[in-house]
């Protein structure tokens, strides 16, 4: 699924990397949503689980500088709140400025909860 999505994103000449993973909160809990919920305090980053590679934890303010929407653009956040991400969040923007989109559905199968 991630490979097919990556091929579609590359068709416009600006490919974005897509990897399976989940959102991570400050306590290290994983979720398929960036929003706070039962046992999850809200995303501060993402944990990737690329096929055949070591997982990587990317945290905003450390090795990532912001959230990306599904179209690989900076996420403006949720209006009227202090949240730096919205329902359009689909990944993160690494410190290099390149977006890394997270396929949370594949990640849910690849990572233990």
N, C-alpha and C positions, 0 to 999 in steps of 0.2 A: 504494500500500500504506500509506504513512504517513498519507494523508488518511483512509482507511478506519479505521485504528487510532485516529486522533484522534477520529473521530466516535463510535466505540465507547466511548472513555474519557469523552467528554462526556455520554454517555447517563445517567450517574449524577449529573449536575449539577455535577461537579467536573472540568472538562476539563483535560487536560494537553497541552502542546505537544509534538509529535513531529516531529523532523527527521532526514533522512539524515545519516550521519556515521560516524566511526571513532574508536576510542580512540587516544590519543597518549601516547608515553613521553617521558622527560626529554630524549632525544636528537632528538625530532621524528619518530620512526618511527611508522607507523600500523598498527593491527591491528583485527580484528573481535572480539577478546577482550581483556578488561582484564588477563588474567594473563600473566606473563612466559613467553616462548617463544623460538623461534629468531629472533634478531635484534631481539627486543622485550623491554625490561627491566621491563615492568609499567606500567599506566596511571597517568598523573598528571593526565589530563584527557581532553577529547574535541575533535575537530575536526569542525565541522558543514559540510554542503554542501547548504543548502536550495535547492530548485529556483528558478532565476532570481534568486538573491540571492548576495551575497558570502559566502564561507566565514568561519567564526568559530572561533577557538581559545579554548577555555575551560579554564583550569587551576585545579585545586584549590589553595586558598590565595591565589589572585590574584583572578580574576573568578568563581570558583565556590567554594562552601564545603563541598561533600560529594558523595557518590555517592547516586543514587536507584535504587530497585529498579524492576522493570517496572510495579509498581502505583503508581509515583510517590511512594513513601515513602522516608525515609532508609534507606540500606543499613547494617545493623549490622556488616558485615565478616565475614570468615571466622573462625569460632571456632578458638581455639588458635594463631592466627598474628597477625602484626602487620599483616595486610592490611586496609585500610579498605573493601574491597569484596568481594563474594562472587559466586557464580554467579547470584544474583538481580539483579546490577547491570544496569540498563537505561539509565542516563543520569546526569545530574548535577543537583545542586541549586545554582541560581545564588545569588549573594550576596543577591538580593531574597527568597530563601526559596522561590521557585517552581521546581518541577522542570522539566527539559528532557530528554525521553526521546529516545534516539538509536536510529534504525532503522539498525543496522549493515549490514544486507544491502543496502539501497539505497545506503548510503554507500560500500560496497565498489565499486560500479559508478561512483559519482560522483567519487571521489577517486583520484588516481594513487598507487600504492604506492611 
